[in-house]
Amino acid sequence: MPSDSTMVMSDGSYLMNEMACYLRADILKIILPDMPVIESNYQAQYSQYQLPLGDLNLVELVIYLPNDMLPADIEALGRTAFNAVNIWRKTHISRSMDSQLRSIDVLVLDIQRQIDTDTDTEHDVHNKSCKKNPVQRLAHSFTDSDLVQGSIVDTSASIQPLQAFGWHDWHIHLNRLQIPCELWRFLYYRLGHSQQGNKDHITNSENDIITGFLNVADFFAPAITIDNVLIKYGLQNEPNSALIAMSLAQKTNSPTKKMYQQHMAQAAALWSQLNMQMLETVYKNPATFKQKESSEKSSEADFSHWQQQILDESLFSRHELIRTLYKHPKQAQQLQQQGYVVHQHSYECLGRHYVLIFYGQDAEGKHGKSAIRPNLAKIALDVAIRLPMAELHHVIVLGIDFIIEAEDAFMDLDLWIQPVNPMTQRERQLTKKVQQLQQNNQSNARACP
């Protein structure tokens, strides 16, 4: 693990803020074995994230160095830290037999020059007091470490090898990936890359690895799979044209690929910002999502569940949602005046469907805010009944009010997330027929004097 004297400044990532809703339990401070020399000068914590694609077990280790430590000693310290975490995770991380192949273990090592000589001062991996003075971190990387490659060979087949990152590399990855599901896919890609590299004695920098992941030819494969199923169910007539263009550019390494990647990155950031806006509104009104007579703890779980559904969208899926939202100002003026509805499916999860209701400018009209806003839950249930998909498990309704003031335009968003009970396709079709018969009977009754 080579080290140098380069210092990097602290940098936050909203990806880890989004990850917080996937925490399975409280963050746990841990004591590592076989680190007696620096026992009072390190802090370690363990977090387990239950992501839709699998469990991410994250150990964050901060080591506070004295100013006079030599580079060779720092490298040896990194090896000791890696070994200590590798031993700890094999004995302390519980795994069910079903989830072993859907579990990834990660170490993020943060080596800092000693800031405070008082070693009795309580430190935290995310110590807020450090913000008063810039935190100096040594830039380092594990990618060329024989220790990590040895871990890949020695690890039993039932436990994935420990993936190790320097703090700097880890945060660069978070900023480039932006999204929990893309982070998971990258870690699996990196694991396979490391195993192949060990076999072929090939090493690459972290930048090379993440660039390779973002440019892999089948990057859009999950979205294409969902697109094909939507056509099969009759929810769309033809393949998504944007998906075709982006996947073709990715496979052929077209010059437009970089432009598409930039568009997806911008859309991902915009979706995160809109999510913060929507979820903040929901959080201020807990009655929106919590069940009657539910405890405070279950209410928090309900809110986390809402967060997970709205945040669990891939780069392409977020791109499509944002693209639909920002088409609105280009729509015909009459359509904007009346209001309209757009159905859109998640390209990350087949069981999640979106209903985007663009409020009409006439507040009292059919698609006016006053008429739609109180009925978001009813609309979601009605859509769930009508969708002929056995996989459907959530319908998300967005009420969108485009507001233009002077030269500025912004959105006021209403949100409702409706869980859907699992049904077979046959059950959905029968339910839809019964509903149609009821509507016909009501129409006939009104027609008769």
HELIX and SHEET records of a PDB file:
HELIX    1   1 TYR A   14  MET A   19  1                                   6    
HELIX    2   2 ALA A   20  TYR A   22  5                                   3    
HELIX    3   3 GLU A   39  ASN A   41  5                                   3    
HELIX    4   4 PRO A   71  HIS A   92  1                                  22    
HELIX    5   5 MET A   97  ARG A  102  5                                   6    
HELIX    6   6 LYS A  128  LYS A  132  5                                   5    
HELIX    7   7 ASP A  146  ASP A  154  1                                   9    
HELIX    8   8 TRP A  167  LEU A  177  1                                  11    
HELIX    9   9 PRO A  180  ASP A  200  1                                  21    
HELIX   10  10 GLU A  206  LEU A  214  1                                   9    
HELIX   11  11 ALA A  221  LYS A  232  1                                  12    
HELIX   12  12 SER A  241  THR A  252  1                                  12    
HELIX   13  13 THR A  256  LYS A  284  1                                  29    
HELIX   14  14 PRO A  286  THR A  288  5                                   3    
HELIX   15  15 GLU A  296  LEU A  311  1                                  16    
HELIX   16  16 LEU A  315  LEU A  325  1                                  11    
HELIX   17  17 HIS A  328  LYS A  330  5                                   3    
HELIX   18  18 GLN A  333  GLN A  338  1                                   6    
HELIX   19  19 LYS A  369  ILE A  372  1                                   4    
HELIX   20  20 ARG A  373  ASN A  375  5                                   3    
HELIX   21  21 LEU A  376  ARG A  386  1                                  11    
HELIX   22  22 GLN A  425  ALA A  447  1                                  23    
SHEET    1   A 2 SER A   3  VAL A   8  0                                        
SHEET    2   A 2 ARG A 137  HIS A 140 -1                                        
SHEET    1   B 5 LEU A  28  ILE A  30  0                                        
SHEET    2   B 5 TYR A  42  LEU A  51 -1                                        
SHEET    3   B 5 GLY A  54  LEU A  65 -1                                        
SHEET    4   B 5 SER A 103  ARG A 113  1                                        
SHEET    5   B 5 GLN A 163  GLY A 166  1                                        
SHEET    1   C 4 TYR A 340  HIS A 345  0                                        
SHEET    2   C 4 ARG A 352  PHE A 358 -1                                        
SHEET    3   C 4 HIS A 394  GLU A 405  1                                        
SHEET    4   C 4 ASP A 408  PRO A 419 -1                                        
END                                                                             
